[in-house]
Amino acid sequence: MKRGRLPLTALRSFEAAGRHLSFSRAAEELFVSQAAISRQIRELEILIGRPLFERLHRRVELTETGQTLLGQLTTSFDDIDRRLSEIISKPAQSPLRVSVEPSFAGEFLIQRLNSFQQRHPEIDISVDADSRLIEFRGHEAEIAIRYGAHARSWPRTEARHLVDVLVTPVMASGLLASGAPLTSPADLRHYTLLHDYNRDGWATWFQAMGLPELALQRGPLYTDAALAMQAAKLGHGVALGDRILNGADLRAGLLVRPFEMEVPYGAYWLVAPDFRRLSRQAEVFVDWLVEELRARPTDGEV
C-alpha cells in the first residue's frame, strides 16, 4: 500500500482500542463517539481482509493479527509523539521522569537520591510515587520501579530484575516487650497482624512456617506497605517487612525482628518499554540504582 493511501485515522482508532481493549475508552481518548471508533475499525478490517478483534460478551480481545498490528502501531506512534515533543516543547535537558512504587520511593529511593544529585548535578529527577500501571506514553515516566512476582507482570514492556524480596515479621520493640512471649511463629496468634495490599503476604509466610491456619487471622488492611509499616512502628501490630525497605528502621531500633525466618515474596523490577531506547539520563540513573542496591548494608549490619 502506498504511503499516501495509509488509513491513518482508522489505524489511530484501532491502536487506541487495542491498547485499552475497549472501544468506549478509545473514544474517550480520541474525543470521538464509540460508533466512530467501531466504524473505523470495521473499515480497517475490511481493508486488511481479516478480523482484528474477537467481539465477546461485553468485551473484546485482539486476534493474532490484531496483536501483531498493535505492537507495531504503538511503537510507531510513541516514536512519533516522542520526537514531536522533543522538537516542539522539550528543553535541551528535561527532567528524568521515574515512576516508583510509593513504599520503595519513601523507604529506599528518597533516602539515597541526594547522593545521585551530588554525583550527577546535571540530571534532574522527577519522582512519581504511584503504584498504578503506567503506559509510558509521551509525557509519562521513562522508566519505572515496580514490585511483582515475575518479569511478565506488565504487558507490552520489558523488565529487569533488581532485587529479591525476603519478608519476615517486624514490630515495635515496645510491643515485643509488653506483649505475649514470641518463642515460635505460632505465638503470633496472640497479636494483630497488619496487612498491605491484600492478605497474601501473611498467607505465604505462615504457609512456609507450616501454619496455614494462622493466615486466616484478621487484621487491618492498608493500601500501601509504608502505611502498614507506620502502624507497626506505632505498636499497632505486627507487619511483614524486608531488609530493603526496613533496614534503616531495624538498625535504628524502631523495628525489631522477633524471628530470623525469612520467606521469598516477589522482587523489585526495573520496567521500561524498550531498554535499548533509554536516554543517557535513564542509563546513568539505572547504573546508580543497581550500585546502591548492591551497596546496601549486609545482613550482619541490620
Secondary structure, DSSP 8 states (H G I E B T S, - for coil): --GGG--HHHHHHHHHHHHHT-HHHHHHHHTS-HHHHHHHHHHHHHHHTS-SEEEETTEEEE-HHHHHHHHHHHHHHHHHHHHHHHHHT--SS--EEEEE-HHHIIIIIHHHHHHHHHH-TT--EEEEE--S-----TTS-SEEEEEESSTTSSTTSEEEEEEEEEEEEEB-HHHHHHSS--SSGGGGGGS-B-EESSSHHHHHHHHHTT-GGGGG----EESSHHHHHHHHHTTS-BEEE-HHHHHHHHHHTSSB-S----EEEEEEEEEES-GGG--HHHHHHHHHHHHHHHHS--GGG-
